[in-house]
Amino acid sequence: MKKHAGADDLLNVVQKSVDSARRRFLRTSAAGSVAAWAAPGLLFRQPAPAAGRPIRIGFVNPRTGVLAPFGEGEDFVLAGVRKILAAGIVVNGATHPVEILDRDSESSSTRAAEISSALIKSDNIDIMLAASTPDTVNPVSDLCEKNGVPCITTNAPWQMYLLGRGGSLSQSFDWTYHFFWGMEDVVAVFTNMWGGVPTNKVVGALWPDEADGRAHSHPKLGFPPTLQAKGFRLVDPGRFPRAASDYSSQIKIFKSEKVEILTGVLTSPAFATFWRQARQQQFRPKIATIAKALLFPSAVETLGDHGGGMSTEIWWSPSHPYLSGLNGENCTEFCVNYEDTTRKQWTQPIGFLHALFEVGIDSLKRAKDIDSPASIRDAIRATNYQSLVGRIAWEGKPAKNVAKTPLVGGQWVAGWKFKNWAEGQKFKYDLVIVDNQTDPEIGTQRKLEPLSQT
């Protein structure tokens, strides 16, 4: 039987429509597959990191009291770190919010121990960070060691940290780790600087009866053996109270022994008192190189027109050739940002405070099990990190728990301005690098010049 023509036409139309639809489906399906492979987030979205529990970082540093200058830049550093950590950190595929519990040691060892105990036992911190002289670093570290809490510290010469806590080069600690320079470095820096100025090589020392003073005067680890080896004659009037207010006896001895190089380790107020009395009693050394007291611009400014020419150690400066692995800034950029934000002059501790958080955060990120204190401790021990203050790695020298950082010599100069400095920033004195024999990678900016004798 012959098919009806209209029916054939209709069948052909329907078949063509089906074929066309089939081809469109295949094209669309193929394109969709390609798109899915090219952009997995569209059809096959990658799973977001799981939400982890909050990680708690304890931080102890002096904000008030005689050591307050060490904590002057803390607000700036914490604000920057907290901004970076706002989205949390990823540890083993889980994103953890991070809380920083910062506490003021009030420049007191007793207070440092009290607040550390509360952070450990009540706040249940995962890691402790602490800084600024043995008064804070040592009691905090001791409590962490006792309670099995991972701890990183800085801003105290390593001998005072290690030996001051009862450790030794062969017998160190398990939970507590420290990075900074040591007495051998400050002795080398000071004596290297002095060699650049003609003097009679007679050195008068102001070493008080406290941890820093005893370390500087130590017969084996301090200044005495190196001074003798390099041909300097030491005039040491002996230990005196940290809060002494009358230095007449020391000044009398220095004058009678014709001291031309003054050194010591004092707080800023103590040195200001000494220097005022020295000028009143006509003691005029050619060089005054004082540890700790002359670290901060505010301390030098209290000396008025007699602050220029003072010399000290430089742990860190805008001219150091390092880059932060946390915020990407170099040392100059970090200092310019600090001054623009705070309207205050840069200080040495800000670099180390920032590096302390860099190393702590890096260790947390590398921990295999964030709920295991031992895992966090092992991550600290395995650190090999390029920070704002240089490379940090605990490699067993000079001790298992100590990583050394560079040290150079500097002098406070009136009217100096760094070539990369922000426009409009003017300060009475700037600290410039005058000797880099201990680390030639850090460039010098001028030579040490003798103090004015007027």
C-alpha positions as CSV (number, residue, x, y, z in Angstrom):
1,M,0.0,0.0,0.0
2,K,1.3,3.4,-0.9
3,K,1.8,5.8,2.0
4,H,0.0,9.1,2.0
5,A,2.3,11.9,0.9
6,G,1.2,14.2,3.7
7,A,2.1,11.6,6.3
8,D,5.6,11.1,4.7
9,D,6.2,14.8,4.8
10,L,5.1,15.0,8.4
11,L,7.3,12.0,9.3
12,N,10.3,13.7,7.7
13,V,9.8,16.9,9.5
14,V,9.5,15.1,12.9
15,Q,12.6,13.1,12.2
16,K,14.6,16.2,11.3
17,S,13.4,17.9,14.4
18,V,14.4,14.9,16.6
19,D,17.9,14.8,14.9
20,S,18.4,18.5,15.4
21,A,17.4,18.3,19.0
22,R,19.7,15.3,19.5
23,R,22.7,17.3,17.9
24,R,21.9,20.3,20.1
25,F,21.9,18.1,23.2
26,L,25.2,16.5,22.2
27,R,26.8,19.9,21.6
28,T,25.5,21.3,24.8
29,S,26.6,18.2,26.8
30,A,30.1,18.4,25.3
31,A,30.4,22.1,26.0
32,G,29.2,21.6,29.5
33,S,31.7,18.8,30.1
34,V,34.5,21.0,28.8
35,A,33.3,23.9,31.0
36,A,33.1,21.6,34.0
37,W,36.6,20.5,33.5
38,A,37.9,24.0,32.8
39,A,36.1,25.6,35.7
40,P,35.6,22.9,38.4
41,G,33.9,25.4,40.7
42,L,30.9,25.5,38.3
43,L,29.7,21.9,38.2
44,F,32.2,20.1,40.3
45,R,33.0,22.7,43.0
46,Q,36.1,21.9,45.0
47,P,35.3,21.4,48.7
48,A,36.2,24.4,50.9
49,P,38.6,23.8,53.7
50,A,36.9,22.5,56.8
51,A,36.3,24.9,59.6
52,G,38.7,24.2,62.4
53,R,38.7,25.2,66.1
54,P,40.2,28.6,67.1
55,I,44.0,28.6,67.7
56,R,45.1,30.6,70.6
57,I,48.4,32.4,70.7
58,G,49.6,33.9,74.0
59,F,51.9,36.9,73.9
60,V,53.7,38.5,76.8
61,N,55.8,41.7,76.5
62,P,56.4,44.8,78.7
63,R,54.1,47.6,77.9
64,T,54.5,49.6,81.1
65,G,57.2,50.1,83.7
66,V,60.9,50.7,83.2
67,L,61.0,48.4,80.1
68,A,58.1,50.1,78.4
69,P,60.1,51.3,75.4
70,F,60.5,47.7,74.3
71,G,56.8,47.5,73.9
72,E,56.2,50.9,72.3
73,G,55.5,49.5,68.8
74,E,53.4,46.5,70.0
75,D,50.1,48.0,69.0
76,F,51.3,48.6,65.4
77,V,52.7,45.1,65.1
78,L,49.6,43.4,66.5
79,A,47.3,45.4,64.3
80,G,49.2,44.3,61.2
81,V,49.4,40.7,62.3
82,R,45.7,40.5,63.2
83,K,44.7,41.9,59.9
84,I,46.7,39.3,58.1
85,L,45.2,36.6,60.3
86,A,41.6,37.8,59.9
87,A,40.7,35.0,57.5
88,G,42.4,32.4,59.7
89,I,45.2,30.0,58.8
90,V,45.0,26.6,57.1
91,V,46.5,23.7,59.0
92,N,46.2,20.2,57.4
93,G,43.3,21.3,55.2
94,A,41.3,23.0,57.9
95,T,40.9,26.8,58.3
96,H,41.4,27.9,61.9
97,P,40.5,31.3,63.3
98,V,43.4,32.7,65.3
99,E,43.2,34.6,68.6
100,I,46.1,36.6,70.0
101,L,45.9,37.0,73.7
102,D,48.4,39.8,74.5
103,R,49.4,40.6,78.1
104,D,51.6,43.3,79.7
105,S,54.4,42.0,81.9
106,E,54.6,45.4,83.5
107,S,58.5,45.1,83.4
108,S,58.2,42.6,86.3
109,S,59.4,39.0,86.4
110,T,56.7,38.2,89.0
111,R,54.0,39.6,86.8
112,A,55.3,37.9,83.7
113,A,55.0,34.6,85.5
114,E,51.5,35.3,86.8
115,I,50.0,36.2,83.5
116,S,51.8,33.3,81.7
117,S,50.3,30.9,84.2
118,A,46.8,32.3,83.5
119,L,47.4,32.0,79.7
120,I,48.5,28.4,80.1
121,K,46.0,27.1,82.6
122,S,42.9,29.2,82.1
123,D,43.1,30.4,78.5
124,N,44.4,27.1,77.1
125,I,46.8,28.7,74.6
126,D,48.3,26.5,71.9
127,I,51.6,28.4,71.7
128,M,53.3,31.1,73.7
129,L,55.3,34.1,72.3
130,A,57.3,36.4,74.6
131,A,59.9,39.2,74.2
132,S,62.1,41.8,75.7
133,T,64.9,41.2,78.3
134,P,65.3,38.2,80.7
135,D,62.8,39.9,83.0
136,T,60.0,38.7,80.8
137,V,61.5,36.0,78.6
138,N,62.9,33.8,81.3
139,P,59.9,33.4,83.7
140,V,57.6,32.9,80.7
141,S,59.8,30.2,79.2
142,D,60.2,28.5,82.6
143,L,56.5,28.1,83.0
144,C,56.0,26.9,79.4
145,E,58.8,24.3,79.9
146,K,57.2,23.1,83.2
147,N,53.7,22.8,81.6
148,G,54.7,21.4,78.2
149,V,53.6,24.4,76.2
150,P,55.5,25.3,72.9
151,C,57.2,28.7,73.4
152,I,59.2,31.0,71.2
153,T,61.0,34.1,72.6
154,T,63.3,36.9,71.5
155,N,64.9,40.2,72.5
156,A,67.3,38.9,75.2
157,P,71.0,37.9,74.7
158,W,71.0,34.1,74.4
159,Q,73.3,33.5,77.3
160,M,71.0,35.3,79.7
161,Y,68.1,33.2,78.3
162,L,70.0,29.8,78.4
163,L,72.3,30.1,81.4
164,G,69.9,32.3,83.3
165,R,67.4,29.5,83.3
166,G,69.8,26.9,84.5
167,G,70.6,25.5,81.0
168,S,74.0,24.9,79.4
169,L,75.4,24.4,75.9
170,S,75.0,20.6,76.4
171,Q,71.9,20.6,78.6
172,S,69.1,22.6,77.1
173,F,65.3,22.6,77.1
174,D,62.5,20.7,75.3
175,W,59.6,23.1,74.8
176,T,61.1,26.5,74.7
177,Y,63.1,28.1,71.8
178,H,64.8,31.5,71.5
179,F,66.3,33.6,68.7
180,F,68.6,36.6,69.2
181,W,72.3,37.5,69.3
182,G,74.7,36.8,72.2
183,M,77.3,38.4,74.4
184,E,80.1,37.4,72.1
185,D,78.4,39.5,69.4
186,V,77.9,42.6,71.4
187,V,81.5,42.4,72.7
188,A,82.8,42.1,69.1
189,V,80.6,44.9,67.9
190,F,81.6,47.3,70.6
191,T,85.3,46.7,70.4
192,N,85.2,46.8,66.6
193,M,83.6,50.2,66.7
194,W,86.2,51.5,69.2
195,G,89.1,50.5,67.0
196,G,88.0,53.1,64.5
197,V,88.7,56.1,66.8
198,P,92.1,57.0,68.2
199,T,92.0,56.6,72.0
200,N,94.2,55.5,74.9
201,K,92.2,52.3,74.9
202,V,91.1,52.7,78.6
203,V,87.6,51.5,79.0
204,G,85.3,52.4,82.0
205,A,82.4,50.1,82.7
206,L,79.0,50.6,84.2
207,W,77.7,47.1,85.0
208,P,74.9,47.0,87.6
209,D,74.2,44.1,89.9
210,E,71.5,42.4,87.9
211,A,71.3,39.9,85.1
212,D,72.5,42.1,82.2
213,G,75.3,43.6,84.3
214,R,76.5,40.2,85.5
215,A,76.5,38.9,82.0
216,H,78.5,41.8,80.6
217,S,81.1,41.6,83.4
218,H,81.4,37.8,83.3
219,P,85.1,36.8,83.5
220,K,84.7,34.2,80.8
221,L,81.6,35.1,78.7
222,G,81.6,38.8,79.1
223,F,83.8,41.8,78.1
224,P,86.9,41.3,80.4
225,P,88.7,38.5,78.4
226,T,88.1,40.1,75.0
227,L,89.2,43.6,76.2
228,Q,92.4,42.1,77.5
229,A,93.0,40.1,74.3
230,K,92.5,43.3,72.1
231,G,94.8,45.5,74.2
232,F,92.2,47.5,76.1
233,R,92.6,48.3,79.8
234,L,89.4,47.8,81.8
235,V,88.4,50.1,84.7
236,D,85.6,48.4,86.5
237,P,84.3,50.1,89.7
238,G,82.2,47.1,90.6
239,R,78.6,46.2,90.7
240,F,76.0,48.8,91.9
241,P,72.2,48.8,92.4
242,R,70.1,48.8,89.2
243,A,68.2,51.9,90.4
244,A,71.2,53.8,91.6
245,S,70.8,57.6,91.7
246,D,74.3,58.8,92.6
247,Y,77.3,57.9,90.3
248,S,79.8,60.2,91.8
249,S,82.1,57.4,93.0
250,Q,82.2,55.8,89.5
251,I,82.8,59.2,87.8
252,K,85.7,60.0,90.2
253,I,87.4,56.7,89.4
254,F,86.9,57.1,85.6
255,K,88.4,60.6,85.7
256,S,91.4,59.5,87.8
257,E,92.1,56.5,85.5
258,K,91.8,58.7,82.4
259,V,89.0,56.7,80.8
260,E,88.4,57.7,77.2
261,I,85.9,54.9,76.3
262,L,82.7,54.5,78.4
263,T,80.6,51.3,78.2
264,G,77.9,49.7,80.2
265,V,74.4,48.2,80.2
266,L,71.8,50.4,81.9
267,T,68.1,51.3,81.6
268,S,67.5,54.6,79.8
269,P,66.6,56.6,83.0
270,A,69.7,55.3,84.8
271,F,72.0,56.3,82.0
272,A,70.4,59.8,81.7
273,T,71.1,60.3,85.4
274,F,74.7,59.2,85.0
275,W,75.3,61.3,81.9
276,R,73.9,64.4,83.5
277,Q,76.2,63.9,86.6
278,A,79.2,63.1,84.3
279,R,78.9,66.4,82.5
280,Q,78.4,68.3,85.7
281,Q,81.6,66.7,87.0
282,Q,83.5,67.3,83.8
283,F,83.9,63.7,82.7
284,R,84.2,63.8,78.9
285,P,85.0,60.4,77.3
286,K,85.7,60.3,73.6
287,I,83.3,57.4,73.1
288,A,80.2,56.4,75.0
289,T,78.8,53.0,73.9
290,I,76.0,51.8,76.1
291,A,73.9,48.7,75.7
292,K,70.1,48.8,76.2
293,A,69.9,52.4,77.4
294,L,70.6,53.9,74.0
295,L,68.4,51.6,71.8
296,F,65.5,54.0,71.6
297,P,65.2,57.5,70.1
298,S,63.1,58.7,73.1
299,A,66.0,57.8,75.4
300,V,68.6,59.7,73.3
301,E,66.3,62.7,73.1
302,T,66.1,63.0,76.9
303,L,69.9,63.8,76.7
304,G,69.0,67.0,74.9
305,D,71.8,68.4,72.7
306,H,74.2,65.9,74.2
307,G,72.6,62.8,72.7
308,G,74.4,63.1,69.3
309,G,77.4,60.8,69.0
310,M,76.2,58.2,71.4
311,S,76.8,54.6,70.2
312,T,75.1,51.3,70.8
313,E,74.4,47.9,69.2
314,I,72.0,47.6,66.3
315,W,69.9,44.4,66.2
316,W,67.7,45.6,63.3
317,S,67.1,48.8,61.2
318,P,65.5,50.1,58.1
319,S,68.7,49.4,56.3
320,H,68.8,45.7,57.0
321,P,68.5,43.6,53.8
322,Y,65.6,41.4,54.8
323,L,62.1,40.7,53.7
324,S,59.1,39.6,55.8
325,G,57.6,36.3,54.7
326,L,54.3,37.3,56.3
327,N,53.4,40.7,54.8
328,G,56.0,40.9,52.0
329,E,57.5,44.2,53.2
330,N,61.3,44.9,53.4
331,C,62.8,46.6,56.4
332,T,62.6,50.1,55.0
333,E,59.0,49.7,54.0
334,F,58.1,48.3,57.4
335,C,59.7,51.3,59.2
336,V,58.1,53.9,56.8
337,N,54.7,52.3,57.4
338,Y,55.3,52.3,61.1
339,E,56.2,56.0,61.1
340,D,53.4,57.0,58.8
341,T,50.9,55.1,60.9
342,T,52.1,56.0,64.4
343,R,53.8,59.4,63.8
344,K,56.6,58.0,65.9
345,Q,60.2,57.1,65.0
346,W,61.0,53.5,64.3
347,T,62.6,51.4,67.1
348,Q,64.6,48.3,66.9
349,P,62.2,46.0,68.8
350,I,59.4,46.4,66.2
351,G,61.3,44.2,63.7
352,F,61.8,41.5,66.2
353,L,58.3,41.6,67.5
354,H,57.0,41.1,63.9
355,A,59.5,38.3,63.3
356,L,58.4,36.6,66.5
357,F,54.9,36.4,65.1
358,E,56.2,35.4,61.7
359,V,58.0,32.4,63.1
360,G,55.1,31.4,65.4
361,I,52.6,31.5,62.6
362,D,54.8,29.6,60.3
363,S,55.3,26.9,62.9
364,L,51.6,26.6,63.5
365,K,50.9,26.2,59.7
366,R,53.5,23.4,59.5
367,A,52.2,21.5,62.6
368,K,51.1,17.9,61.6
369,D,48.5,17.9,64.4
370,I,47.3,21.3,65.8
371,D,45.8,19.5,68.8
372,S,49.1,18.1,69.8
373,P,51.5,20.4,71.7
374,A,54.4,18.0,70.8
375,S,53.5,18.4,67.1
376,I,53.7,22.2,67.4
377,R,57.0,22.0,69.3
378,D,58.4,19.7,66.6
379,A,57.4,22.2,63.9
380,I,59.2,25.0,65.8
381,R,62.3,22.8,66.1
382,A,62.2,22.2,62.3
383,T,61.9,26.0,61.4
384,N,63.9,27.3,58.5
385,Y,62.3,30.7,57.9
386,Q,63.4,34.0,56.2
387,S,62.0,36.7,58.4
388,L,62.1,40.5,58.7
389,V,65.2,40.1,60.9
390,G,66.9,37.4,58.8
391,R,66.9,33.6,58.7
392,I,65.7,31.8,61.8
393,A,66.6,28.1,62.2
394,W,67.3,26.0,65.3
395,E,70.3,24.0,64.1
396,G,72.0,23.1,67.4
397,K,74.5,26.0,67.5
398,P,75.3,27.5,69.9
399,A,72.7,25.3,71.7
400,K,69.7,23.2,70.7
401,N,67.2,25.9,71.7
402,V,69.1,29.0,70.4
403,A,69.1,30.5,66.9
404,K,71.4,33.5,66.4
405,T,70.6,36.7,64.6
406,P,73.0,39.4,63.2
407,L,74.3,42.3,65.2
408,V,76.2,45.5,64.0
409,G,77.2,48.8,65.5
410,G,75.5,52.1,65.3
411,Q,75.8,55.8,66.3
412,W,73.1,58.4,66.9
413,V,73.5,61.3,64.5
414,A,71.6,64.6,64.4
415,G,70.0,65.6,61.2
416,W,70.5,62.3,59.4
417,K,67.8,61.2,56.9
418,F,67.6,57.9,55.1
419,K,67.5,58.2,51.4
420,N,64.3,56.1,51.1
421,W,62.6,57.8,54.0
422,A,59.0,59.2,53.8
423,E,58.9,62.9,53.0
424,G,58.2,65.1,56.0
425,Q,59.5,62.7,58.6
426,K,61.9,64.7,60.8
427,F,63.4,63.5,64.1
428,K,66.1,65.0,66.3
429,Y,68.5,61.9,66.0
430,D,68.7,58.9,63.8
431,L,70.6,55.7,64.5
432,V,72.9,54.8,61.6
433,I,75.2,51.8,61.0
434,V,78.9,52.6,61.5
435,D,80.5,49.1,61.8
436,N,79.5,45.8,60.1
437,Q,82.6,43.7,60.7
438,T,80.4,41.0,62.3
439,D,78.1,40.8,59.3
440,P,79.3,42.5,56.0
441,E,75.9,41.7,54.4
442,I,74.5,44.6,56.3
443,G,75.9,47.8,54.8
444,T,77.4,50.7,56.8
445,Q,76.3,54.3,56.4
446,R,79.2,56.2,57.9
447,K,82.2,55.8,60.3
448,L,82.1,56.2,64.1
449,E,83.0,59.7,65.1
450,P,84.2,60.8,68.6
451,L,82.0,62.6,71.0
452,S,82.1,66.4,71.1
453,Q,84.3,67.6,74.0
454,T,82.3,70.8,74.6
